[in-house]
């Protein structure tokens, strides 16, 4: 081989290596000495139409139980750790869409706020919000109490919005009142409720935060500026926004900041669908993870812009999703960097972890957790088996299942 041909061969080989190392499509192996934890799948139970999942110590035995919610048919159940015996929580509601655990009445037991009577196209009715009171014996039926109603109420989160040590319930409809397909161009009433005293009989009064976003699908609670107040991240047709509260009581007001413009190509399927906050090497280096556009095909990472007022820089790290719907950030390998856990519920139905391979959130390695057997719709993380490592809990819609993925660490597979 001539010298010029050898030189050309070396260039081509180098280019091939560089292309193969990029995050899209992400590689599924790591360099020696940096092995990522392995995960072992366990079936919790079958749940037709499964949509949301949460880990809660229902029976107060020190082990996180799993609460599963299904939309069609309507189911709200909990599975006892570690036998995964299933118990029905309530039959007093239907068309569930979300849940949010919290000790609402202060008795030391974790109750559940739920969004029910949901229909995405029913923009002038329904959208009920209730709370279920955990009884002394949680295997018995849970009494149900009304909170409020707003058509298409879709996401619930608890947050201490005014820094007084008491959490409020944030409620986000997905569609604005009387909005119609395909543009759904009516603003959503994003609101919160303070817990009244007593919460079983006194009315819950909504306080509107904003009414300008459309198709608000994602909601994430963070303390953005570490001031002791929780802030709100939203994913909507208009992109990614941050809401920060100011003042107290009836004088509370909101600062709204657009962080990411997201994808705006198709007027009927645009923006951001899910949003989560992650950190790299500690709280000083933050990134945002998103699924885009609405129910979209892309996993996206946002990193801070060049100036405090600039939009965050957008990098697409995966384009292979089909109805992306599940997203969370967590430090699974205890390296002080958050990983992205994301999945989709359409054909192919897969769940992946994305591990950052640099210090600035630009290079990500994809690691398959479940390919084809979980139509991922909802996620949570918790130490399920008490071994000190974070495990992954996921629910599949079309696959009608709930699984937990045991974090085995970086050693050999069991």
C-alpha positions in Angstrom: 0.0 0.0 0.0 1.4 3.4 -1.0 2.0 6.2 1.5 -0.8 8.3 0.2 -3.2 5.4 0.4 -2.1 4.6 4.0 -2.7 8.2 4.9 -6.2 8.2 3.3 -7.0 5.0 5.1 -6.0 6.5 8.5 -8.2 9.5 7.9 -11.2 7.3 6.9 -10.7 5.1 10.0 -10.5 8.2 12.3 -13.7 9.6 10.8 -15.5 6.3 11.3 -14.5 6.2 15.0 -15.6 9.8 15.5 -19.0 9.1 13.8 -19.6 6.0 15.8 -18.9 7.8 19.1 -21.5 10.5 18.6 -24.6 10.4 20.7 -27.1 10.0 17.8 -27.6 7.1 17.4 -26.1 6.6 20.9 -23.7 3.7 21.5 -24.6 1.0 23.9 -21.2 0.2 25.4 -18.8 2.0 27.7 -15.1 2.2 27.9 -13.3 -0.2 30.2 -13.2 1.0 33.8 -16.4 3.1 33.5 -18.9 0.3 33.5 -22.5 1.4 33.9 -24.8 -0.5 36.3 -26.7 -3.4 34.9 -30.5 -3.7 35.4 -32.6 -6.7 35.8 -36.4 -6.5 34.9 -39.0 -7.8 37.4 -42.7 -7.9 36.6 -44.8 -6.2 39.3 -48.2 -6.9 37.7 -50.4 -6.7 34.6 -52.3 -3.4 34.3 -54.4 -3.0 31.1 -54.1 0.6 29.9 -51.4 1.5 32.4 -50.5 5.2 32.3 -48.9 6.5 35.5 -46.9 5.0 38.3 -45.6 6.2 41.7 -43.7 4.7 44.6 -45.2 5.3 48.1 -44.8 3.5 51.4 -48.5 2.8 51.6 -48.5 0.4 54.6 -45.6 2.2 56.4 -43.4 -0.8 56.7 -40.3 1.1 55.4 -40.5 -0.4 51.9 -41.8 1.6 48.9 -44.9 0.1 47.5 -46.0 0.9 43.9 -49.2 2.7 42.9 -50.4 2.1 39.4 -53.0 4.2 37.4 -54.7 3.1 34.2 -56.9 5.2 32.0 -59.0 2.8 29.9 -60.2 0.7 31.6 -60.0 2.8 34.7 -57.9 1.3 37.5 -56.2 2.8 40.6 -54.3 0.1 42.5 -51.4 -0.4 44.8 -48.9 -3.3 44.9 -47.4 -4.3 48.2 -43.6 -4.6 48.3 -42.1 -7.3 47.9 -45.0 -9.7 47.1 -46.7 -7.3 44.7 -50.1 -8.3 45.9 -52.6 -6.0 44.2 -55.2 -3.9 46.1 -57.8 -1.6 44.6 -57.7 1.9 46.0 -61.1 3.2 44.9 -64.0 2.5 42.7 -65.5 6.0 43.3 -64.0 7.6 40.2 -63.3 6.9 36.6 -61.2 8.0 33.7 -58.0 8.5 35.8 -55.1 10.4 34.3 -52.7 11.4 37.1 -51.9 11.0 40.8 -49.7 12.9 43.3 -48.9 11.4 46.8 -48.9 13.6 49.8 -50.0 13.5 53.5 -52.9 15.9 53.0 -54.6 15.7 56.4 -51.5 15.5 58.5 -52.2 12.1 60.1 -48.8 10.6 59.1 -50.3 8.5 56.3 -49.7 9.2 52.6 -52.9 10.2 50.8 -53.3 10.6 47.0 -54.5 13.5 44.9 -55.9 12.2 41.6 -57.1 13.7 38.3 -60.1 11.9 36.9 -63.1 12.2 34.6 -60.6 13.0 31.9 -61.2 13.4 28.2 -58.7 15.3 26.0 -61.4 16.5 23.6 -63.9 17.2 26.4 -62.7 20.8 26.9 -65.9 22.2 28.4 -66.7 19.5 31.0 -65.1 17.0 33.4 -61.5 17.4 34.6 -62.3 16.5 38.2 -59.6 16.6 40.9 -60.1 14.5 44.1 -58.1 13.3 47.0 -58.1 9.8 48.5 -57.6 9.6 52.3 -55.5 6.7 53.3 -57.3 4.7 56.1 -55.7 3.2 59.1 -55.8 -0.2 57.3 -54.7 0.7 53.7 -56.2 -2.5 52.4 -59.6 -1.1 53.0 -61.4 1.3 50.5 -60.0 4.8 50.6 -62.6 7.6 51.2 -62.7 10.1 48.3 -63.1 13.8 48.7 -63.5 16.6 46.1 -60.9 19.3 45.4 -62.0 21.0 42.2 -62.7 20.8 38.5 -61.1 22.2 35.4 -61.8 20.6 32.0 -58.9 18.3 30.9 -57.0 18.5 34.2 -54.0 16.3 33.3 -51.0 16.8 35.6 -50.8 17.1 39.4 -47.7 18.0 41.4 -47.2 19.0 45.1 -45.0 22.0 45.7 -44.1 24.5 48.4 -44.7 27.6 46.3 -44.4 30.3 48.9 -41.7 28.7 51.1 -43.9 28.4 54.2 -43.2 24.7 54.7 -46.6 23.6 53.5 -47.2 22.2 50.0 -49.8 23.3 47.5 -51.3 21.2 44.8 -50.4 22.4 41.3 -53.0 21.4 38.6 -52.3 21.7 34.9 -55.0 20.9 32.3 -53.6 19.9 28.9 -56.1 21.9 26.8 -57.6 25.3 27.3 -61.4 25.6 28.1 -63.4 25.1 24.8 -60.2 24.6 22.7 -60.6 22.5 19.6 -58.4 20.3 17.4 -56.1 20.5 15.6 -54.5 23.7 17.0 -56.0 23.7 20.5 -55.3 27.5 20.5 -56.9 28.5 23.8 -54.7 29.1 26.9 -54.6 26.6 29.7 -55.5 27.7 33.3 -52.4 26.6 35.2 -53.4 26.9 38.9 -52.7 25.7 42.4 -54.8 24.9 45.5 -53.8 25.5 49.1 -54.9 22.7 51.5 -57.9 24.0 53.6 -58.5 23.1 57.2 -60.0 20.6 57.5 -59.4 19.3 53.9 -62.4 16.9 54.1 -65.1 19.5 54.4 -63.7 23.0 53.6 -63.6 24.1 50.0 -60.4 24.1 48.0 -59.9 27.4 46.2 -57.9 27.6 43.0 -55.4 30.3 42.4 -54.5 30.9 38.7 -50.8 31.1 37.9 -51.1 31.6 34.1 -53.5 31.2 31.3 -51.4 31.6 28.2 -49.8 28.3 27.4 -51.5 25.8 25.0 -51.3 22.0 25.1 -49.5 21.9 28.4 -48.3 18.3 28.7 -45.3 18.3 31.0 -44.9 19.6 34.6 -41.8 19.4 36.8 -41.3 20.9 40.3 -37.8 22.3 41.2 -36.3 24.8 43.6 -34.6 26.6 40.7 -32.8 29.3 42.6 -32.4 27.5 46.0 -34.5 30.0 47.9 -36.6 27.5 49.7 -39.5 28.0 47.3 -40.5 25.4 44.8 -40.6 26.6 41.2 -42.5 25.1 38.2 -41.1 23.9 34.8 -43.7 23.4 32.0 -43.6 21.7 28.6 -46.2 23.0 26.2 -46.7 24.0 22.6 -44.9 27.2 23.3 -41.7 25.3 24.6 -40.2 25.2 28.0 -41.0 27.8 30.6 -40.0 28.5 34.2 -42.5 30.0 36.8 -41.0 31.5 40.0 -43.3 32.8 42.7 -42.9 36.1 44.6 -44.8 37.4 47.7 -47.0 35.6 50.1 -50.7 34.7 50.6 -53.1 36.5 48.4 -50.2 38.7 47.2 -48.3 35.9 45.5 -47.2 36.7 41.9 -45.3 35.0 39.2 -42.2 35.6 37.1 -42.4 33.6 33.8 -39.3 32.9 31.8 -39.0 31.1 28.5 -36.0 28.7 28.6 -36.4 26.8 25.3 -38.4 27.4 22.1 -38.4 23.7 21.2 -39.7 22.4 17.9 -42.1 24.7 16.1 -42.4 23.2 12.6 -45.9 21.7 12.6 -48.6 24.0 14.1 -50.6 21.0 15.3 -47.8 19.0 16.8 -45.1 21.2 18.2 -43.3 22.4 21.3 -42.2 20.2 24.2 -44.1 17.2 25.7 -42.1 16.2 28.8 -39.6 18.2 30.9 -37.1 17.2 33.7 -34.2 18.9 35.4 -30.8 17.2 35.8 -27.4 18.1 37.1 -23.8 17.3 36.2 -21.2 17.0 39.0 -23.5 18.9 41.5 -26.1 21.5 41.4 -23.9 24.2 39.7 -24.1 22.5 36.3 -27.7 22.0 35.2 -29.4 20.7 32.1 -33.0 20.2 31.0 -34.2 17.0 29.4 -37.2 17.0 27.2 -39.2 14.9 24.7 -40.2 16.9 21.6 -42.5 17.7 20.0 -45.8 16.8 21.6 -45.8 13.0 21.9 -42.8 13.3 19.8 -39.8 11.3 18.4 -36.9 13.2 19.9 -35.0 13.2 23.2 -33.6 16.7 23.7 -31.1 18.2 26.1 -31.0 22.0 26.9 -27.9 23.6 28.5 -27.6 27.2 29.7 -27.3 29.9 27.1 -24.4 32.2 26.6 -25.9 34.9 28.8 -28.4 34.7 31.7 -31.2 36.1 29.5 -30.5 33.9 26.4 -32.6 30.9 25.5 -30.9 27.6 26.5 -29.0 25.7 23.8 -30.9 22.8 22.3 -29.2 19.5 21.4 -31.2 16.5 20.0 -29.6 13.3 21.3 -32.1 10.8 19.9 -34.6 10.8 17.0 -35.9 7.2 17.2 -38.9 7.6 19.6 -42.5 6.8 18.6 -44.9 8.7 20.9 -42.4 9.6 23.5 -44.1 9.8 26.9 -41.9 8.9 29.8 -39.0 11.0 31.2 -37.1 11.5 34.5 -33.6 12.4 35.6 -31.7 10.6 38.4 -28.2 9.6 39.5 -28.3 5.9 38.9 -24.5 5.1 39.1 -23.7 7.5 42.0 -21.2 9.5 40.0 -22.8 12.8 40.9 -24.1 13.2 37.3 -27.8 12.7 36.6 -28.8 10.3 33.9 -31.8 10.7 31.6 -34.3 7.9 31.7 -36.8 8.1 28.8 -39.2 5.9 26.9 -41.9 5.8 24.3 -45.3 4.0 24.1 -45.7 3.7 20.3 -44.7 0.8 18.1 -41.3 -0.5 19.2 -42.1 0.5 22.9 -38.7 0.9 24.4 -37.0 2.3 27.6 -33.5 3.8 27.6 -31.0 5.4 29.9 -28.8 8.3 28.5 -25.5 8.7 30.3 -23.5 11.9 29.9 -20.0 11.3 28.6 -18.6 14.8 28.9 -18.7 17.6 31.5 -21.1 20.0 29.7 -24.0 17.9 28.6 -23.3 17.6 24.9 -22.3 13.9 24.5 -24.7 11.2 25.6 -24.5 7.4 25.5 -27.7 5.5 25.1 -28.2 2.3 27.1 -31.1 0.0 26.5 -33.1 -1.1 29.5 -36.2 -2.6 27.8 -36.7 -3.0 24.1 -40.1 -4.1 22.9 -41.8 -5.3 26.2 -42.7 -2.0 27.8 -44.7 0.8 26.1 -43.4 3.4 28.5 -45.9 5.9 29.6 -44.9 6.8 33.2 -41.7 6.5 35.3 -40.5 6.7 38.8 -37.2 6.0 40.6 -36.8 4.6 44.2 -34.7 2.1 46.1 -37.2 -0.7 45.8 -35.3 -3.5 47.5 -33.4 -1.5 50.1 -29.9 -2.2 48.8 -28.9 1.5 48.6 -29.2 1.8 44.8 -31.9 3.6 42.9 -34.1 1.3 40.8 -36.4 2.3 37.9 -40.2 1.7 38.0 -42.1 2.0 34.8 -45.6 1.4 33.5 -46.5 0.3 29.9 -49.8 1.3 28.2 -50.1 -1.0 25.1 -48.0 -3.7 26.9 -50.4 -3.5 30.0 -47.6 -4.0 32.5 -45.7 -2.5 35.4 -42.1 -3.4 35.9 -39.3 -2.5 38.2 -35.7 -2.6 37.0 -33.3 -3.7 39.7 -30.1 -1.7 39.8 -27.4 -4.4 40.0 -24.5 -2.0 40.2 -21.5 -2.4 37.8 -20.8 -6.0 38.8 -21.8 -9.2 36.9 -25.4 -10.0 36.1 -27.2 -12.1 38.6 
